[in-house]
Amino acid sequence: MAAKKLKLLYLAQFLYQESDENHPKTLQEILDHLEANGISAERKSIYGDIELLRDFGIDIQTTKTKHFGYYLEDRDFQLPELKLLIDVVQASPFLTGKKSMELIAKLEKLTSRHGARQLRRQVYVMNRVRTVNEALYYAVDGINTAINENKKISFRYFDWTVDGQKAYRHDGALYVTDPVALCVDRHYYLVAYDEALGDYRHYRVDRISNLTVLEEKRCALPENFDLGAYTKTIFDMYNGQTTMVRLQFEEKLINVIIDRFGADAHMHAVGEGLLEVSAPVEVGPTFFGWLFQLGKQAKLLSPQPIAEQFTDWCRETLAQYE
């Protein structure tokens, strides 16, 4: 009786791992696989087993060529979708190299062995800057749990030292805060509400350690918080004062403008080949650095005090090379 039940499982597993549209499995191959696993079966019984699996919802198809065989057609993820997911994993700087390869190996199991070979051939993790904090993966899970269960979290927050050690802020004291959301730029960030300050703060998740989901419930969060507006005002999550600025760009930078400010940026033509954009930004070195790289193709028009700050920043930067 046990062997009969196992036969169905081995049959489903064999088709899942070994078959696809280009690699159908003959009845004899199925029987050989069952025999290799200590299960003897008659050809006639396999027909009934396949129908049972179909009734259960497993999409087993037969080839329409002269070489008759069975294969699994519909899967949770098709090969192009898995390739896309692997590209995303490879491109994520907030995953360590080790964690990236672990996730890719798991994604490969969602297709046949033959499909996994195609995925494996495209796997090439570039020598890009990646996080070195393996705990990030679990911190993200803890933060999501706290948000879903409406609970506070505590953690320690650190900066890296020149010798690769962790220097904890506040002398290693715990931060206790109300998690609001996780957002991703080049890195994962926690957006949290600080009840004592009555304001929002953001933290790099890969620099969070000892994260704990507390039993204490979150405070009542302000109702007028707009997460989308909050994240759009931040360039790479750099702290600074949010200010509405007016900028002028050469029209050929239209894609750069859309990438930075979004399709709903307040933008209009002001002359032949020139565009003017008004947008809220968080003023600081990150914004200045982004603007500086555009050179003569962009100009900060107003407010005048911000333009003067930018001018001073440029002079101080260039003075290092005089």
N, C-alpha and C positions, 0 to 999 in steps of 0.2 A: 504493500500500500504506500509506504514511504517512497519507494523508488518511482511509483507512478506519479506522485506529487512532484518529486524532484525532476522528473522528465520534462514537465511543463516549464519549470524554472530554467533548466539547462537549455531548452529549446529557445525560449525567449532571449536568454542571455547570448546565445550563439548568434542569433539573427541581429541582435542589437550591436554586438561587438564586431562581427565579421562581415555583415552584408550591407550592401547599398545598391543603388540602381545599376551601377557598373560592375558589381561583384555579387550577383545572385548565388544562392547556395542550392545545390541539387539535393534531392532526397537522400542520395547515397552519402553525401557529405554530412548531412544532418545525422544520419544513422551512425556514421563513423565517429562523429563528435560525442554522441551519447554513449557509444561503446567505450570510447576512451575515458569516460567518466563513470564507467561501471554500470551502465544502464542499457539493457537489451530492449529492443523495440521492433515491432513489425511495421512494415511500410504502411499498412492500412491504418494503424493507430496514429501515425504522424498526421495524416489528413484530418482526423478528428481533433487532434491537439491544436493544429493551426487554426481550425474553425473556432475552437474555444478561445484562443488568444485574440482572434478577430472580434468575437462577440464581446470580449473584455475591453476592446477599444484599441488594440495594437494594430497599427496599419501595415499589415503584411500583404505585399503584392506579389504577383507572379510575372515572370518575364513573358514578353509576347514574341519571342524569337524561337527558333527551332531548338535552342538549348534551354529547356525548361528549368526554372529555378525559382526560389523564394527570396525576397529581400524586404527589409524594413524601409518603408517609404517616408512617412511623416515622422519627424522628430521635433523635440521642443525647440531646437535651434538648427537652422540650415547652415551649410558650410560657409556661405558668404557672411552670415550673421556672426558666426564664431570667429572668422577672420577679422571682422570689425571689432569685436570685443577684445581680441588679442592685441590688435593695434592700440586700443585704448589703454590696456594694461601696460604695454611696452612704453607708451608715451607718458605714463604717470610718474612725475618726479617725486610724489609723496609715497611711493611704494619702494621698498628696498629691492635690490636686485634679486635677493633670495626669495622674497615674497612674490615678486613678479613671476619668477619661474614656477613657483608652487601653484599660483593661480592659473598659469598657462597650462600646466600639466592637468589640472582639474578640468579646464575647458576642453582639452583634447578628448576627455572621456565622454563628452556629450555627443560624439559622432562615432562612426565606425573606425576600425583600426586603419583602414585605407584612407579615410578622410583625415585622420590624425596625422598621417604621414605628410599630407599637403600642408597642414598647419605647422608641423614641425619644421618643414623646409623654409617657411617664411619667418620663423622665430629668429630674430636678431635683436638683442637688446643693446642699443647704442651706448657708448661710453658717455652718457649724459650725467649731469649732477643729479644725484638721487638722495633721498633722505637716508640717514643711517640709524634712525630710531625705529627698531622693529616693533616697539610697543604701540606705534601709531595705529596699527590695524585694530588693536583691541580697544584703544582709547576712543576711536570712532564708534565702535559698537556700544561702548559704555555711554557715550554722549547721546546717541540715538535712543538708548534704553531710558535714560533720564528724561529726555524730551517727551517720549511716548507715555511715560508714567508720571509726568508732571512733578519731577523731583529735582532737588538741588544736587550739585556735584561739588566735590573738593578735589584739588590737585596742586602739585607743585609746578612752578614754571621756571625755565632756565634759559640761559644764553650759553653759547659755546665759547670756550677759551681757546687761546692760540695753540695749546697743546692737546686739543681735542677732548677736554674734560667739560663737565657740566658745572656752570656757576649759577646756583639757584638764586632767584630774586627774593627780596624780602627775607634774606638770611634763611631761606628754606622753609619759611612759614607757608601754611596751606592757604590757597585761594579758595574761598567758598562763594559760589555764584549761581545764578539761575540761567541754565542753558536755554537759548532761544532757537538756534538753527546752526547747521553746518553748511558752509559754502566752500566752493573750490575755485581758486584762481590758478596759479601755478602750484599752490599748496592747499592743504586742507586748513580751514579756519573755523574756530568756534566763535559764534556770535553769542554773547551773554549779556544779561542785564545785571548791573550792579545797583542793588537797592539802596545802599548807603549813599552812593553818589547820585542816584536817580538818573543814570545814563547808561548807554550801551558801550561795551568793550569787545574787542576781538583778539583772539590768541591763536598763534600757530599751533596746530594740534601735534605736530612732530616735535615740539618743544615742551609738551606737557608730559608729566610723569606722575606716577602714584595716583591716577584718577580713580575716584570712588563715587559711586552713586549713593547718595545719602537717603535716609528715610524721610527726612524733612521735605515737605512740599515746597514747590516754588512759590514766590510771592505773586501777587496779582500783577501781571505785566500790563504796561500801558496799552490801551486799545488802539492808539493811532500810529503804531510802529509800522513802517513800510520797509520790509526787508529788501525788496528790489531796489528801492531808492537808496537805502543805506549802502548796499554793496556797489552800486553804480558810482557813488561819489568817491570811492576808494580806488586809487591806483596801486595795485599790488598790496593792498591792505596796509598802507603806510599812514601812521597817525599824523594828523595835521588839522588845520582849521578848514572847514568846508566853505568854499566861496564860489559865487557865480562869476565866471570869467568870460571874456570875449576874445576870440582868437581868429586870426586870418590865415588861410591855407591856400596853397596853390591847388587848383582843381584836380590835378593828377593824384593828389593824396586822398581822394574821396574814399577809397577802400580803408585807408588807415583811420580816417575819421569815423567811419561806420564801425570798424572793429573796436575803437576805443569808446565811443559815445553811444553807439547803438543807432538803429535806423530812425529812431524818433528824436534825434538831436535837432535842436533849433538851428537850422542851416539855411543860408540863402546866398545867391551870387551877388557880388559887389563890384564886379568889373570883369574884364576879359580874362578868363583863366583863374579867377580868384573866388574864394568862398569865405564867408564869415560864419562862425559857429559860436553860440552861447551855451555854456554847460556848467553844471556844478562840479567842482573838483576839490580834492583834499590837497591843499597847497603845502608843498614841502619838497625835499630833495628828489623824491621819486618822480613827482610830476615835473619838476624842473629838468631832471635827467631825460625823461621821455620827450619833452619839448626840445631840449638842446640837440638831440640826435637828428631832428628834422632840419636843422640848420636854417638856411635862408628861405626854405620852403614854407616856414611857419613863423607867425609873429604873435606875441601876446599884446593885445591892444589895451585891455583894461581889466580890472581897476588899476589905476596908476600906481598905488602902493605895492601891489603884487608884481607889476612890471618892474618896479625898482628893486624889489627883493630878488627877482630873477636875474636882473642885471648884476647886482652885487654877487650873487651866487656864481654867475659865469666868470666874473672878474677874479673872485677868490680861487676858483678852480683853475683858471688859466695861469694865475700867479705862481702856482707850484712848478710850472714848466719854464718860467722866465729865468 
